[in-house]
């Protein structure tokens, strides 16, 4: 417990005052710019921060999952996310859903499988920093390999619930055995060992670690899916910037990702994701590591500042201006996600640099040093 004179306070000179009532000091220290906003903040924006750490966790004997949807985070209408952990060998059972699924492997490794409408199948192994994409309606599975794994799932619908997917075992449990027998061409007795509550025993369940990738391959008369559902982030050349680097993954280099675009941003200590906005979609963020501050400009004299740590989700409604500053001593790494086929952003710096000088000066009285510092090329991540 901090001494009273060491506790953060909503106090700045003669402005504000000390807290006399109940308080949650650890939470205040994680959100200093909410307790005492910058003087440039004004007006009110909806909450633009939610943490997986306070999301409900569904626990099973094979791992766990927790999600952030519009029910938890009302502003996030276009995208929802899931943080999932599988023990070695554990399976996220065969299923499909009505939203496209984009994923980043955070740690460990797994084997994924899928089949499209034409009967073409797909199997691949994925490791740390690999991405995958399953289009809406495509059945698939995820099984952890020898290391186990944890991964982020992103869906192109803020209302999508990971806990409401179409599960193989759920369907079987709710189909008459006479129908199952006719469908598969076997006697009803073939299903005698299926328990009545099978769906409660699956979703995420333990299994043996699978063998080699070759051992999981199944020949399909229709062949394999030609458009790979996997993208190796290591194959994406980073865009080096003065204050860090960015990797962009969208339909231009990951053709399967037709509805979800992403930027994986790394900001060095002292750096900042430059002032910008996105002209084509809301932005859903996931903070992988480090600490950050983001001020969102909502027009009409409105701007609010939020603080983020690893495991937090941020959101920027279309097309609000913002920046993301590294406020820690270690590199900041976060995802920018969009329900769009392509990544697009507009740089404030570049816009001013490519506007007539007299026009810029007519708006903001600046000197030649400011004008000469403007960059006609997008900086993306800056460091002063």
N, C-alpha and C positions, 0 to 999 in steps of 0.2 A: 504494500500500500504506500503510495507516495505521500509525502508531507503535504499539508494543505497549500503551502506556498509553492509547491512544485507541480501541482496538478494543473492541467490545461484549463483555461478559462475563456469564455467569450468576452474578452476584455482587451481593448486597444486604446490606451491613453484614457481619455474621458468617455470614450464610447463603450457601451455594453456594461457588464458587471459580472461579479463572481456568481458561481452556482452555489446556492444555499441548500437546495433540496437533494433528493436521491439522484444518483448518477451512475453511469457505467464507464469508468475511466479508461479501461482497456479499449473499449469501442471508440471513445472520444480520441484516443491517441492514434487509432487507425484512420480516423477521419478528421484530421485537424482543420481542413478547409471547409468542412460542414459546420464545425463548432465556431470557428472564427473565419468567415469567408474573406477573400481578398476584397479590397475596397472597390474593385472594378465589378464585382458581382452585383447584380440587381435583379429585381423581379423574382419570379418563381417558375421553375421548370419541374416536371415530374421527376421522381427518383430515377436516376440513370445508373444505379449500381445495385447488384445483388450478388451474394456469395454462395458458391456451392457448399461452403462450410455450414450454412444454416438451412440447406435443402434437406428434405426428407430422404433418408437412405433406405432402399429396399435390400435387405440382407438375406442371402441364401447360403447353402453349404458349398456353393461353388464360387462365391464372390459377392459383389454388391453393385448397386447402381443408384445414382441420384441424379435428379433432373431439375432444370430451370425452365419453366414454361411461362406463358402469359398469365397463368393463375398465380404464380409466385412473383412475377415481374411484369406488371400490366403494360408497361410501355413497349415491351419487346413483342410486337405483333407479327413480325415477319419471320423470326427465327427462334427456335428453341434448342437447348443443348442438354447433353447427358454425359456424365462422368462415370465410367464403368471400369470395374476391376474383376479380372478372372484369375483364379488360381491356376497353377500348372495343370493342363489337360482339361480344365473346365470349359463348358460349351454354353454360349448364348444360343439357345435352341433355334432350329430351323423356323423361319418366320418371314413375313413380309409386312409392309405398311403403306399407307397412302401418302407418304412424304418421301422426298429424296433424302438419302443419308450420306453425309460427308464426314470423314473421320481423320483424326490425327493420332498416331500412336505416341503416347507420352512416355511409356517405359515398357520394356519387355518385347515379346514377340507373339505372333498368332498366325493361324491359318484361316483364310476366308474362302468361302465357296458361294457360288451363285448359279442361276440358270435364267435365261431370258425366255420370252414368249415363243421363240422359234425352236426351243429345245437345245440351244447351244449352252454349254456349261463353262464354268470358270473356277479355277482353284489357284491360290497363290499364298505365299508366306510374306508377312509384313513385319517390320521391326521398327525400332525407335525412329521417329520423324518421318516414317512412311505415311502416305495418305491413301484413302480408298473412297470410292463413291458407288453407292447402289441406287439406281433410279427408282422412283416410286413404283410399287407393284412388283418389283423383281425379288423373288425369294432368295434368301441367303442365310449364312450362318457364320459365326466367329468362334474359333476354338483356340485357347491359349496353348502355346508350346511349352518347352521345358522351363523357361524363365517366368511363366505367368505374364500378365500384362495389365496395363491400365491405359485407357484411351478416351479421347473426347469425341463424342458424336454430335453432329450439328444437322438439324433438320430444317427444311425450307418452309416451315409453318410454325409460327409462335405458339399456336394452340395444340400442336402435336404432343401427345403423351407417349413416351417409351413404354409405359405400363399398359397401353391399350393396343398393342400390335396384334396381328393375326398369327397366332401360334399353331404349329403343327399339332401338338398334343391337345390343345384346346379344341380344335376342330374334330379330331378323332374322338375325343371324349363326348362330344355333343352330336355325333352322327350315329344313327341306329346301326347295330352290328350287321343286320341283314343288308343294309346299304353298303357298308364297308366290304362285306363279302362279295357282293355283286361287282363293286367297283374294281377290286383287286383280283377277282377271279380265284378266291380261296374260300374254304368253308368258314363258317362263323367261329368255329372252335379255334381258328388261328389267332383270335383276339382274346382268348380266355385269360391270358396273363396280364392284360392291361387293367390296372386298377381304376376304380370309378373316379378317383380324385387325381388322375394323372397330371392335369394341368397345374396342380399345386406343387408337384414334385419337379417341375421343369423350369422354364424361363432361363435361369442360370443354374447349371447343375454339374457335379463333378464327373470326370471321366478320365481314362488313361491318356497320357500324352500321345498324340498320334505319331506314326512312323515318318518315314521320309516323304517329301512332297510327291515323289513318284508313286508311292504306295496309295496316295489319296486320289490319284488321277483316275477318272472314269471316262471311257471312250463314249462319245455321243455320235450317233449317225449324222447329226446336223453339224458337227464340228464344235469348235470352241468359240467363245465370244471374241470378236475381232477387236472391239474397242475396249482396251484394258480398263478395268475398274481400279487399278492401282497406279499411283504416281509416286516415284521416289523423289523425295524432297532434295536429296543430294544431287539429283540430275537437273535441278532448277538453278541456273546461274544467278547468284545474288546481284542485286543492283547496289553497288557500293555508294555510300553517301558520306558527307562530311562527319555526321554524328552516329553512323551505324550502317545498317544494311537491310535490304528488303527482298523477299522472294514473293513473287506474284504467281498464283496458281488459279487459272480460270479456264474457260473453254478453249482458249487459244493454245494452251500447252497441255491441257488435261481434257480432251474432248468429251469424256463421259460426264464432266461437271457442267451440265447445261443450265442448271438453275442456281448453282452456288459458286460464288467467286470468293477468293481469299487473298490476303496479304499476310505473310509471316514477317513481323517487324522486329528487328533487334536494335535497341537504342543504347549506345554506350553511356557510361556515367558522364553527366554534364551535357548530354544530348537531348534532343526533342524532336518528336514527329511534328513537322512544320504545320503552321496554320493552314488549314485546308477545309474543303467540304467535298461531299460525294454527290454528283448530279444524277445518279441513277437508282439509288436505293438507301434504305436505312442501314446503319452499321451496327453489327453485333460483335462485341469484343470478348475475348477470353485471355486473361493474364496468366501466362505460364510461369514466369519468374520475375523477381525484382519488384520495385515499388514505382508508382506513377501518380501523376496529377493530371487531370483533364478539365479544362474549362470549355463549356459548350455555350455558344452564342445562339440564342433563339430568336433574334430580331426584336424589334419594338422595345429596345432598351433592356433586354433580358439576357442575363448570362449567369450560370451557376457552375461552381467548381466542385469536383469529386476526387477522392483519393482511392487508389486501387493497390491490391497486393495479389500475390499468386493465388489462384483459385477463384478470383472475382470475375464477374461478368459485367461488362459495361455496355451502354447502348447510346447511339446518337441518331435521333430521328432525321429523316431526309428533309431538307438538305442543309442542316444546321452546321455552322462553322465551329471548328474545334482544333485543339492541339493535344498532344500527349507528351508530357515531360517526365524524364527519368529523375526521380527524387531520391534515389538510393545511391549506394556506393558500388553496386554490382550492376552488370548489364541487365537491361529490361527486355523481356521477350513477351510479345503478345500477338494475338491473331485479330485481324480485321475480317469479318465475314459479311457477305452480302447475298441477298436473294436476287441474283442477277447472273447472266451468262458471262459478263466481263467486269473486270476491276476497272473503275474509273474514279479519279479524284481531280480536283481543281486546286492548284496552289495559289495562295494569296500573293506570295512573293513574285511568282512568274507572271501572274495577271497584271500586277503593277508594272513589272519590267517591260511588258509587251504593250503597255498603254502609252499614249503620248505624254511626255514629261510635263508639259504645261497642264494637261488634264489632271495628272496626279497631284501636282502642286496646287491646283485650284481646289482640291478636296482637302488635302492635308498640308499645312505649311511646313515643308521639310527642306533641309539644306542639300547641297550637292553631294555630300558624303553619303546621305541616305540613298539618293538616286543612283550613285555609282555602285552602291553595294547590292542593288537589286540584281537578281539572277534570271536570265532569260531561259535557263534550263531548270526544270523542276528539281528541287533539292531533296525532297521527301523526308530525310532526317538531317537536322542541322545541329551544329555545335558552335557556340560563339567563343 
